[in-house]
Amino acid sequence: ALYALAQYWVFEPFSRMPSAVGQRVWAASGNPVYLGAYLMMAFLLAFQGALRKPTIQGLALAGLIWAAMLLPLSRGAWLGAVVGAVWLCWRGRRLPGLGRALKLLAAVMGLCSIVLGPGLVKRVAQRLSAEAPSASPRIEAWKIGLRAFRARPWLGWGADNFGLAFRRHKSRKYLEIQGAGTIASHAHNDFLQYAVTGGVLGLLCFAWLTWAWLRLVPVD
């Protein structure tokens, strides 16, 4: 998180790495999406710790990671963090002082977001808009994925065959947006990915594994 903040605000610590000051950062991960996924998991650990015991150190850590997680501009990481935080709140709904902890966390996270500056806040809002440059092809790719799923709903197209299914069902609109030579090899949505490649059976297995994992989250 500190590396990401330094990379965005100040400088790139390593001379052989390209500068990312004021841009999407990647820290040491090599890719903004990978950094977002890593920080999302770290944030949820810090968030859970602050829910249980809202110390100054715990709140500061959660706020620091939250601020750094905004910098890669990864929508999947933001969505995962929000869904994960809601789940942790529900699992810990009987924790003493939960309401106070949530208010403190919300205040710290809001303050850290403001400190990053109005420029980044505007970029985050643009990134969440359906009119964002990367949103249109992503939404169209999901529609293509759903058509591929309907074509082979029970066992799907086979593991790692999303690209094959995509080529068979790609639309004129997607070609207009991305160009004739562009193929999506991944759905950018795990549930849709398993639905297309594994059919209903694969989707149910993935959903069951996800639910089983969520139930492992300790309550107290």
C-alpha positions in Angstrom: 0.0 0.0 0.0 2.8 2.4 0.9 4.6 1.6 -2.4 1.4 2.3 -4.4 0.9 5.6 -2.6 4.5 6.7 -3.2 4.2 5.6 -6.8 1.1 7.7 -7.4 2.0 10.8 -5.4 5.8 11.2 -5.3 8.1 9.0 -7.5 8.9 5.5 -8.6 11.5 4.2 -6.1 13.1 1.9 -8.7 14.9 3.6 -11.5 14.2 0.9 -14.1 10.4 1.0 -13.6 8.4 3.5 -15.6 6.9 6.4 -13.7 3.3 6.2 -12.7 2.9 9.5 -10.9 -0.8 10.6 -11.2 -1.7 7.5 -13.2 -2.9 3.9 -12.6 -0.3 2.4 -10.3 0.8 -1.3 -10.0 3.4 -1.1 -7.2 5.5 -4.3 -7.4 2.8 -6.5 -9.0 3.4 -5.4 -12.6 -0.3 -4.8 -13.3 -2.9 -2.5 -11.7 -5.5 -5.3 -11.7 -3.2 -7.6 -9.8 -2.4 -4.9 -7.3 -6.1 -4.2 -6.8 -6.8 -7.9 -6.1 -3.9 -8.1 -3.6 -5.0 -4.9 -1.8 -8.6 -6.1 -1.7 -7.7 -9.2 0.3 -5.4 -7.2 2.6 -8.1 -4.6 3.1 -10.7 -7.2 4.2 -8.2 -8.6 6.7 -7.6 -5.1 8.1 -11.4 -4.4 8.0 -12.2 -7.5 10.0 -9.5 -6.7 12.6 -10.9 -3.2 13.0 -14.5 -4.5 13.4 -13.3 -6.8 16.2 -11.2 -4.2 17.9 -11.3 -0.6 16.5 -7.8 0.6 17.7 -6.1 3.6 16.2 -3.5 1.3 14.5 -6.2 -1.0 13.1 -8.3 1.9 11.8 -5.3 3.6 10.2 -4.2 0.4 8.5 -7.6 -0.2 7.0 -7.8 3.4 5.8 -4.3 3.2 4.3 -5.0 0.1 2.4 -8.4 1.4 1.3 -6.7 4.6 -0.1 -4.1 2.5 -1.9 -6.8 0.2 -3.3 -8.4 3.2 -5.1 -5.3 4.0 -7.0 -5.2 1.0 -9.4 -8.7 2.0 -10.6 -9.7 -1.7 -10.5 -13.5 -2.0 -10.4 -13.3 -5.7 -9.5 -11.2 -5.0 -6.5 -13.7 -2.3 -5.3 -16.7 -4.5 -5.8 -14.9 -7.4 -4.0 -14.0 -5.2 -1.1 -17.6 -3.9 -0.7 -19.2 -7.3 -1.0 -16.6 -8.8 1.4 -17.1 -6.0 3.9 -20.8 -6.5 3.9 -20.4 -10.2 4.4 -18.0 -9.6 7.3 -20.5 -7.2 8.9 -23.3 -9.8 8.6 -21.1 -12.6 10.0 -20.1 -10.3 12.9 -23.5 -8.7 13.5 -23.5 -9.8 17.1 -20.1 -8.4 17.9 -20.2 -5.8 20.7 -19.6 -2.3 19.5 -20.2 -3.1 15.9 -22.0 0.1 15.1 -19.3 2.3 16.6 -16.6 0.4 14.8 -18.4 0.8 11.4 -18.8 4.6 12.0 -15.1 4.9 12.8 -14.2 2.9 9.7 -16.5 4.9 7.5 -15.0 8.1 8.8 -11.4 7.0 8.3 -12.0 5.6 4.8 -13.9 8.7 3.8 -11.1 10.9 5.1 -8.4 8.9 3.3 -10.4 9.1 0.1 -10.6 12.9 0.4 -6.9 13.2 1.1 -6.2 11.6 -2.3 -7.6 14.7 -3.9 -10.6 15.6 -6.1 -8.8 14.5 -9.2 -8.7 10.8 -8.2 -12.3 10.9 -6.8 -13.4 12.1 -10.2 -11.5 9.4 -11.9 -13.0 6.8 -9.6 -16.5 8.1 -10.5 -15.7 8.0 -14.2 -14.4 4.4 -13.8 -17.7 3.4 -12.2 -19.8 4.9 -15.0 -21.3 2.7 -17.6 -19.9 5.2 -20.2 -16.3 4.4 -19.2 -14.1 3.4 -22.2 -13.6 -0.1 -20.8 -17.2 -0.6 -19.7 -18.9 -0.9 -23.1 -16.7 -3.8 -24.4 -16.9 -5.5 -21.0 -20.7 -5.4 -20.9 -21.0 -6.6 -24.5 -18.6 -9.4 -23.8 -20.9 -10.5 -20.9 -23.8 -10.5 -23.3 -21.8 -12.7 -25.7 -20.9 -15.0 -22.8 -24.6 -15.4 -21.9 -25.4 -16.4 -25.4 -22.6 -18.9 -25.4 -23.9 -20.3 -22.1 -27.4 -20.7 -23.5 -26.0 -22.6 -26.5 -24.3 -25.2 -24.2 -26.0 -24.8 -20.8 -25.3 -28.2 -19.1 -21.6 -29.0 -19.5 -20.4 -25.8 -21.2 -17.6 -25.4 -23.7 -14.8 -27.0 -21.7 -12.1 -25.7 -19.4 -10.3 -22.6 -20.7 -12.5 -22.5 -23.8 -14.1 -19.2 -23.2 -12.2 -17.8 -26.2 -13.6 -20.5 -28.4 -17.1 -19.8 -27.3 -16.6 -16.1 -27.7 -15.4 -16.4 -31.3 -18.5 -18.5 -32.1 -20.9 -15.9 -30.7 -19.2 -12.5 -30.9 -21.5 -9.7 -32.0 -21.3 -7.0 -34.6 -21.5 -4.4 -31.8 -18.4 -5.9 -30.1 -16.5 -5.8 -33.4 -17.4 -2.1 -33.9 -16.2 -1.3 -30.4 -13.0 -3.4 -30.3 -12.1 -4.2 -33.9 -12.3 -7.4 -35.9 -9.1 -9.0 -34.5 -10.0 -8.7 -30.8 -11.1 -11.8 -28.9 -11.9 -12.0 -25.2 -10.2 -15.0 -23.6 -11.8 -14.5 -20.2 -15.2 -13.3 -19.1 -13.8 -10.9 -16.4 -16.5 -12.4 -14.2 -15.8 -15.7 -12.5 -19.4 -16.8 -12.3 -20.0 -16.2 -16.0 -16.6 -17.8 -16.8 -17.5 -21.1 -15.0 -21.0 -21.0 -16.5 -19.6 -20.8 -20.1 -16.8 -23.2 -19.6 -18.4 -25.7 -17.2 -22.1 -25.2 -17.8 -24.7 -25.5 -15.0 -22.6 -28.2 -13.3 -19.4 -26.1 -13.2 -21.3 -23.1 -12.1 -23.0 -25.0 -9.2 -19.6 -26.4 -8.1 -18.0 -23.0 -8.1 -21.0 -21.5 -6.2 -20.8 -24.2 -3.6 -17.0 -23.8 -3.1 -17.5 -20.0 -2.8 -20.3 -20.5 -0.2 -18.2 -23.1 1.7 -15.3 -20.7 1.8 -17.4 -17.8 3.0 -18.7 -19.9 5.9 -15.1 -20.4 7.1 -14.9 -16.7 8.0 -14.8 -16.6 11.9 -17.6 -14.8 13.6 -15.6 -13.5 16.6 
